[in-house]
Amino acid sequence: MTALQTPVADAPATRRPLTIGPHTVDTPVVLAPMAGITNMAFRLLCREFGARHSADDGGLYVSEMVTSRALVEEHRESWRLVTMGERERPRSVQLYGVDPVTVRRAVEMLVERDRADHIDLNFGCPVPKVTRRGGGGVLPWKSELFTRIVRAAVDAAGEVPVTVKTRMGIDADHLTYRDAGLIAQEVGVAAIALHGRTVEQHYSGEAHWEAIADLKQLVTDIPVLGNGDIWSAEDALAMMDRTGADGVVVGRGCQGRPWLFADLAAAFAGSDERVQPSLGEVCRVVRRHAELLVEFFEDEGRGLRDLRKHVAWYFKGYPVGGRMRHRLATMESIADLDEKLAELDHSVPYPGGDVEGPRGRAGRPKRAIVPEGWMDSRELSPEHSQRLHEAELDTSGG
Ligand SMILES: Cc1cc2nc3c(=O)[nH]c(=O)nc-3n(C[C@H](O)[C@H](O)[C@H](O)COP(=O)(O)O)c2cc1C
């Protein structure tokens, strides 16, 4: 569990529903947008688990990020990424953009085509090829540009609520979350989510939950959501209690563990029931995930290839040998998958331990790569503006 560096003694024990614009969910939990992970198949799987303990599916489930430019330019693949299943309501779409005009147009298109009930703006991407041009997690440093982008989205969205997801800042000396929170509140954003890391931290070390507590104290008119290092339902409750946040955003903790949403919904409903799957039950979830991926991609081979990256996460902590993991990571069809899953000992009970700890991306801090002179001013210079447009050409998440 994440350590809090500065304890927040009087944070209330919050068990309230979460309201984002017109949407209220009893379970104040959001599936974090994750590029390459939170497609319709994975969202549905998480939602199915969330629904076990909650009439409204246990929270909100956000799409993987799409760029505003790709939507405006009618890229088929990006429009497909924002496709939602019939039971996905509200439909939460995450948008990434660096230019107010393009963001405005993309939001207008999403609304005109009735493709979203909630739009989340991504200001957290730490990937060097994005930040080196001034995009992603380093963009809020240019506070006027940040304001224009968010305002453009809110204006264009009309009744559809817009939320902002950001990191603490570029590095410890260039924090932006306080300004971003106040700006977001001022321009009419429906909620702000803070990942308690700087861009420099990437996914390393521990999330600074105290920054979430700090933002919650500062931004009082809209919900503040906390993000970072929730590996269990108990972590989610602890984050709410220690930070006073209005909800939690859960990313890596559910990779290969979509049943975490059942645990979260149970925990917020006051139950201590937790899913502790045997190996056989994990196999059934993997099989369900495969079916949903094949449906989503409308292509069996593609669906199974996409599943491969999830396999190591699913079996983390279970006694599945390297050879078998390797074979599972080369499957091409559902029949192939079934054959391999059948070879596993389905009676192996839940092992606990490693299954519950950190998973997914970690790594080390890396100095944030920003355009030369970026940190000198919070105003956007014409040269920086020029380079910024390239920051949307090629992105890969937050
Ligand atoms: C594989 C991967 C892809 C991600 N893609 C996105 C994305 O598209 N948009 C975004 O805002 N954040 C993205 N993130 C960041 C997560 O939403 C989340 O902020 C981060 O993982 C911290 O939360 P966690 O500790 O619960 O994982 C991504 C993270 C991972 C690990």
The ligand as a Tripos MOL2 file, in Angstrom:
@<TRIPOS>MOLECULE
LIG
   31    33     1     0     0
SMALL
NO_CHARGES

@<TRIPOS>ATOM
      1 C1         -0.2830    0.9030  -20.2140 C.3       1 LIG1
      2 C2         -0.7560    2.2490  -19.7520 C.ar      1 LIG1
      3 C3         -1.4130    3.0870  -20.6280 C.ar      1 LIG1
      4 C4         -1.8860    4.3310  -20.1910 C.ar      1 LIG1
      5 N1         -2.5980    5.1190  -21.0560 N.ar      1 LIG1
      6 C5         -3.1700    6.2760  -20.5950 C.ar      1 LIG1
      7 C6         -4.0390    7.0360  -21.4170 C.ar      1 LIG1
      8 O1         -4.3330    6.6940  -22.5600 O.2       1 LIG1
      9 N2         -4.5500    8.1910  -20.8880 N.ar      1 LIG1
     10 C7         -4.2530    8.6110  -19.6160 C.ar      1 LIG1
     11 O2         -4.7270    9.6730  -19.1720 O.2       1 LIG1
     12 N3         -3.4530    7.8790  -18.8120 N.ar      1 LIG1
     13 C8         -2.9270    6.7230  -19.2720 C.ar      1 LIG1
     14 N4         -2.1780    5.9570  -18.4270 N.ar      1 LIG1
     15 C9         -2.0100    6.3790  -17.0180 C.3       1 LIG1
     16 C10        -3.1050    5.7700  -16.1480 C.3       1 LIG1
     17 O3         -4.3770    6.2390  -16.5500 O.3       1 LIG1
     18 C11        -2.8830    6.1170  -14.6670 C.3       1 LIG1
     19 O4         -2.8960    7.5150  -14.5340 O.3       1 LIG1
     20 C12        -1.5440    5.6040  -14.1380 C.3       1 LIG1
     21 O5         -1.3300    4.2670  -14.5560 O.3       1 LIG1
     22 C13        -1.4840    5.6940  -12.6150 C.3       1 LIG1
     23 O6         -2.4970    4.9550  -12.0220 O.3       1 LIG1
     24 P1         -2.2270    3.4850  -11.3880 P.3       1 LIG1
     25 O7         -1.1440    3.6430  -10.3700 O.co2     1 LIG1
     26 O8         -3.5420    3.0730  -10.8330 O.co2     1 LIG1
     27 O9         -1.7510    2.6300  -12.5150 O.co2     1 LIG1
     28 C14        -1.6600    4.7400  -18.8540 C.ar      1 LIG1
     29 C15        -0.9860    3.8890  -17.9740 C.ar      1 LIG1
     30 C16        -0.5480    2.6540  -18.3990 C.ar      1 LIG1
     31 C17         0.1610    1.7560  -17.4120 C.3       1 LIG1
@<TRIPOS>BOND
     1     1     2 1
     2     2     3 ar
     3     2    30 ar
     4     3     4 ar
     5     4     5 ar
     6     4    28 ar
     7     5     6 ar
     8     6     7 ar
     9     6    13 1
    10     7     8 2
    11     7     9 ar
    12     9    10 ar
    13    10    11 2
    14    10    12 ar
    15    12    13 ar
    16    13    14 ar
    17    14    15 1
    18    14    28 ar
    19    15    16 1
    20    16    17 1
    21    16    18 1
    22    18    19 1
    23    18    20 1
    24    20    21 1
    25    20    22 1
    26    22    23 1
    27    23    24 1
    28    24    25 2
    29    24    26 1
    30    24    27 1
    31    28    29 ar
    32    29    30 ar
    33    30    31 1
@<TRIPOS>SUBSTRUCTURE
     1 LIG1         1 GROUP 0 **** ****
